[in-house]
Amino acid sequence: MNIKKAVYILFITIASCTTENERKEDIGNKTLISSDYLRIGDELICKNIKSNAMLIYAKSNNQYIKVENQLWPESIQETYNLLQDSVVKVYIEVPYSESGDWNNTFTYYYDINGNLRASKVVSSFFNSNCYEGALTETVLSFFNSQHKLDSNAYTLVDDKGNSISDTSKCVFNYRLAVQSYHSYSEIPLLKATKR
């Protein structure tokens, strides 16, 4: 993998982390709503970004390869991360952009029983025709325990964090199809690696 690309992906993930994001309460018997899974999952990502608790895989020549000690394969189609604690499981897919004009990250948050409770799709891209720099589009979706969509939220911001309200001239050339893995067991990586 291009080291700059790997560092960029890691930077995007770490940029949303702060040292204040440690879990401060015991979940215990608390009834969790779907947005809690996203919050807990993001805290888990931030906490484990540099540890061995995060399993990293790369798809190269249609084969899934476990990445250890920063030893990336030469060519990469996608990267994947898996994390799990006693409350939430997190699965992250990052398709590889050869041009560098876009970066898409698909993050899925599952309850401990493997039901999808939230997803976050983040797409950063150039060439929008409505802004000269990079735009970042984020779609958050929240699901109930029966896999039904409860609610969602959408934002589009420029590289300074300013909201783009008029999208009529924007072109979204880099939107990729989002897979719906409603159950943790549906994830292709898990099937291929028999995890």
C-alpha positions in Angstrom: 0.0 0.0 0.0 1.1 3.5 -0.7 2.4 4.6 2.7 1.0 8.2 2.2 -2.4 6.6 1.6 -2.2 4.5 4.8 -1.1 7.5 6.8 -3.9 9.6 5.3 -6.5 7.0 6.3 -5.1 6.7 9.7 -5.0 10.5 10.1 -8.7 10.8 9.1 -9.6 8.3 11.7 -7.4 9.7 14.5 -8.5 13.3 13.7 -11.9 12.4 15.2 -10.3 11.0 18.3 -9.5 12.9 21.5 -8.0 11.7 24.7 -11.4 12.7 26.4 -13.2 9.9 24.4 -12.5 7.2 27.0 -15.7 5.5 28.1 -16.6 7.1 31.5 -19.7 5.1 32.4 -20.4 1.4 32.9 -23.0 0.4 30.3 -24.3 -2.3 32.7 -28.0 -2.8 32.2 -28.6 0.5 30.5 -30.9 0.2 27.4 -28.7 1.3 24.5 -30.2 3.2 21.6 -28.6 2.8 18.1 -26.7 6.1 18.4 -25.0 4.8 21.5 -23.4 2.0 19.4 -21.8 4.6 17.1 -20.5 6.6 20.1 -19.1 3.5 21.9 -17.7 2.2 18.6 -15.9 5.4 17.8 -14.4 5.5 21.3 -13.3 1.9 20.7 -11.6 2.8 17.4 -9.8 5.8 19.1 -8.7 3.7 22.0 -7.4 0.9 19.9 -6.0 2.7 16.8 -2.4 1.8 17.7 -3.0 -1.5 19.5 -3.1 -5.1 18.4 -6.8 -5.2 19.3 -7.6 -3.8 15.9 -7.4 -6.5 13.2 -6.3 -5.2 9.9 -6.8 -6.9 6.5 -6.1 -5.9 2.9 -7.6 -7.2 -0.2 -5.0 -7.8 -2.9 -5.6 -9.7 -6.1 -9.0 -10.7 -4.7 -7.3 -12.4 -1.6 -7.7 -11.2 2.0 -4.4 -10.8 3.7 -3.9 -10.1 7.4 -1.7 -7.0 7.8 0.8 -7.3 10.7 3.7 -5.1 11.7 2.8 -2.6 8.9 3.7 -5.1 6.2 1.2 -4.2 3.5 0.9 -6.0 0.2 2.2 -4.3 -2.9 -1.2 -3.7 -4.5 -4.4 -3.1 -2.6 -8.1 -3.1 -3.6 -9.5 -2.3 -0.1 -8.5 -2.3 3.5 -10.6 -3.6 6.4 -10.5 -3.2 10.2 -12.3 -5.3 12.8 -12.7 -4.4 16.5 -14.8 -5.9 19.3 -15.5 -5.3 23.0 -18.2 -6.6 25.3 -20.8 -4.2 23.9 -20.1 -3.5 20.3 -18.4 -4.9 17.2 -17.0 -2.5 14.6 -16.3 -3.3 10.9 -14.6 -0.7 8.6 -14.1 -0.9 4.8 -11.9 1.5 3.0 -11.8 1.1 -0.8 -8.5 2.2 -2.4 -8.4 5.3 -4.6 -5.6 5.0 -7.2 -6.1 8.6 -8.3 -6.2 10.0 -4.8 -9.2 12.2 -5.8 -11.4 10.5 -3.2 -11.4 8.6 0.1 -14.4 6.6 1.2 -14.8 4.9 4.5 -17.7 2.7 5.4 -18.0 1.9 9.1 -20.6 -0.5 10.5 -21.5 -0.8 14.2 -23.0 -4.0 15.5 -24.4 -5.0 18.9 -22.7 -7.9 20.6 -25.4 -10.3 19.0 -24.2 -9.2 15.6 -27.2 -6.9 14.7 -26.4 -3.7 12.7 -27.2 -0.7 14.9 -25.5 2.1 13.1 -23.5 2.9 10.0 -21.3 5.8 9.0 -20.3 6.6 5.4 -17.7 9.3 5.0 -16.7 10.4 1.5 -14.0 13.0 1.0 -13.4 14.1 -2.6 -12.2 16.7 -5.1 -13.7 17.7 -8.4 -17.2 18.6 -7.1 -17.8 21.5 -9.4 -19.3 23.5 -6.5 -16.1 24.0 -4.4 -12.5 24.3 -5.4 -11.0 22.2 -2.6 -12.1 18.9 -1.0 -15.6 18.2 0.3 -16.6 15.7 2.9 -20.0 14.0 2.8 -21.1 12.1 5.9 -24.2 9.9 6.1 -25.1 8.4 9.5 -27.8 5.8 9.7 -29.3 4.3 12.9 -31.1 0.9 13.0 -33.3 -0.8 15.5 -32.7 -4.4 16.6 -34.9 -5.7 13.8 -32.6 -4.0 11.2 -35.1 -1.3 10.4 -33.9 2.2 9.7 -34.8 4.4 12.7 -33.2 7.7 11.5 -30.4 9.1 9.5 -28.4 12.4 9.3 -26.5 14.0 6.4 -23.8 16.6 6.3 -21.7 18.1 3.5 -18.8 20.3 4.5 -15.8 21.9 2.8 -12.2 21.4 3.8 -12.5 24.2 6.4 -15.5 22.5 8.1 -18.1 25.0 6.6 -21.5 23.5 5.7 -22.4 23.4 2.0 -26.1 24.2 1.9 -26.6 24.7 -1.9 -25.6 21.4 -3.5 -27.5 22.1 -6.8 -24.2 22.5 -8.7 -22.3 19.7 -6.9 -21.2 16.6 -8.7 -20.7 13.4 -6.6 -18.5 11.4 -9.0 -17.0 9.3 -6.2 -20.1 7.9 -4.4 -19.7 4.1 -4.2 -22.4 1.7 -3.6 -22.9 1.1 0.1 -23.3 -2.6 1.1 -25.9 -3.4 3.7 -24.5 -6.0 6.1 -27.4 -6.1 8.5 -25.8 -9.0 10.4 -22.1 -9.2 11.4 -22.0 -12.7 9.9 -22.9 -11.3 6.4 -19.5 -9.5 6.1 -17.5 -11.0 3.2 -14.2 -10.7 5.1 -15.5 -12.9 7.9 -16.8 -15.5 5.5 -13.5 -15.6 3.5 -11.3 -15.7 6.6 -13.7 -18.0 8.5 -13.6 -15.7 11.6 
